[in-house]
Amino acid sequence: MRQDFPKPVKRAALKRSGGLCEATGFLYGLEPDKRCNGNLGNGVIFDHILADSNNGEPTLENCAAICTVCNRFKTDKFDTPRAAKIKRVSDKHRGIGQTISQRKAFQSKFKRKVSGEVVLR
């Protein structure tokens, strides 16, 4: 379950940021060690630096005050695909997978029978 940052942590992160986006580096679509510095007056997101799903605690050290543009980039390019993969792997591990008809349709794209043998395309 997602752990939100307590209000005192949010206040301290916003003060630390100086009203400018703290997003830094690749995860936010920036060069390594480059900070966004976008104005947080248009909206601020309090982002977990280390994801709470990976034991990231809701502390000031793990909180970044970021702009909505950087948040959208990280969400679309990293967070959502990672969550989807975790769900797929978990489902597969628990035996929850594709239906037989979905598997057959998928397999027929890659295999064909030639004189009784199965040959990969």
C-alpha positions as MATLAB code, in Angstrom:
seq = 'MRQDFPKPVKRAALKRSGGLCEATGFLYGLEPDKRCNGNLGNGVIFDHILADSNNGEPTLENCAAICTVCNRFKTDKFDTPRAAKIKRVSDKHRGIGQTISQRKAFQSKFKRKVSGEVVLR';
ca = [
       0.000    0.000    0.000;
       1.308    3.433   -0.934;
       2.662    5.518    1.936;
       1.995    9.230    1.552;
       4.407   11.745    2.996;
       3.267   13.379    6.233;
       2.514   17.110    6.042;
       5.667   18.139    7.967;
       7.814   16.250    5.408;
       5.973   17.908    2.508;
       6.447   21.361    4.054;
      10.158   20.741    4.627;
      10.673   19.400    1.072;
       8.914   22.415   -0.428;
      11.025   24.776    1.678;
      14.215   22.910    0.718;
      13.323   23.138   -2.994;
      13.070   26.924   -2.903;
       9.924   26.647   -5.036;
      11.829   24.951   -7.879;
      11.536   21.382   -9.150;
      14.043   19.003   -7.539;
      13.815   16.350  -10.288;
      17.309   15.279  -11.327;
      18.629   12.927  -13.965;
      17.533   10.134  -16.245;
      14.331    9.106  -14.466;
      12.855   12.515  -15.216;
      14.116   12.798  -18.806;
      17.089   14.977  -17.893;
      20.836   14.674  -18.324;
      22.664   12.981  -15.425;
      23.108   15.360  -12.483;
      21.011   18.041  -14.224;
      18.143   19.477  -12.177;
      14.870   20.629  -13.766;
      14.387   23.790  -11.641;
      10.870   24.294  -13.064;
       8.519   26.568  -11.113;
       6.454   24.633   -8.570;
       3.833   27.409   -8.516;
       1.937   25.548  -11.243;
       1.672   22.387   -9.159;
       3.899   20.229   -7.024;
       4.144   16.454   -6.615;
       5.954   14.906   -3.675;
       7.777   11.981   -5.253;
       9.453    9.007   -3.583;
      13.113    8.949   -4.664;
      13.275    5.287   -3.690;
       9.842    3.893   -4.503;
       7.718    2.983   -1.516;
       7.165   -0.409   -3.162;
      10.935   -0.922   -2.792;
      10.943   -0.096    0.919;
      11.285    3.637    0.333;
      10.212    5.313    3.545;
       8.085    8.494    3.642;
      10.980   10.603    4.980;
      12.397   13.969    3.946;
      15.544   12.280    2.614;
      13.385   10.152    0.309;
      11.105   12.992   -0.823;
      11.581   15.178   -3.908;
       9.313   18.149   -4.651;
       8.871   17.912   -8.422;
       6.841   19.676  -11.102;
       3.913   18.041  -12.870;
       5.868   17.758  -16.151;
       8.666   15.731  -14.541;
       6.126   13.627  -12.658;
       4.255   12.823  -15.893;
       7.493   11.781  -17.632;
       8.569    9.480  -14.798;
       5.092    8.008  -14.426;
       4.684    7.284  -18.154;
       8.203    6.024  -18.857;
       9.098    4.198  -15.645;
       6.468    3.805  -12.938;
       3.547    2.503  -15.019;
       5.591    0.029  -17.122;
       7.373   -1.243  -13.989;
       4.079   -1.787  -12.171;
       2.626   -3.602  -15.196;
       5.644   -5.902  -15.413;
       5.497   -6.685  -11.699;
       1.822   -7.600  -12.114;
       2.523   -9.826  -15.154;
       5.354  -11.653  -13.377;
       3.273  -12.081  -10.231;
       0.299  -13.405  -12.223;
       2.522  -15.837  -14.121;
       4.061  -17.069  -10.864;
       0.583  -17.707   -9.432;
      -0.572  -19.512  -12.575;
      -2.769  -16.678  -13.778;
      -2.066  -16.293  -17.454;
      -3.465  -16.152  -20.900;
      -6.442  -18.232  -21.906;
      -5.852  -21.209  -24.194;
      -7.279  -19.344  -27.190;
      -4.950  -16.377  -26.543;
      -1.938  -18.706  -26.341;
      -2.906  -20.486  -29.569;
      -3.361  -17.185  -31.415;
       0.045  -16.014  -30.163;
       1.774  -19.295  -31.012;
       0.274  -19.430  -34.516;
       2.076  -16.197  -35.357;
       5.444  -17.811  -34.701;
       5.048  -21.451  -35.659;
       3.844  -23.400  -38.634;
       3.746  -27.082  -39.415;
       5.828  -28.422  -42.262;
       5.440  -32.127  -43.023;
       4.559  -32.969  -39.455;
       7.360  -30.890  -37.897;
       6.996  -27.645  -36.033;
       9.279  -24.984  -37.508;
       9.852  -21.542  -36.011;
       9.419  -18.658  -38.422;
];
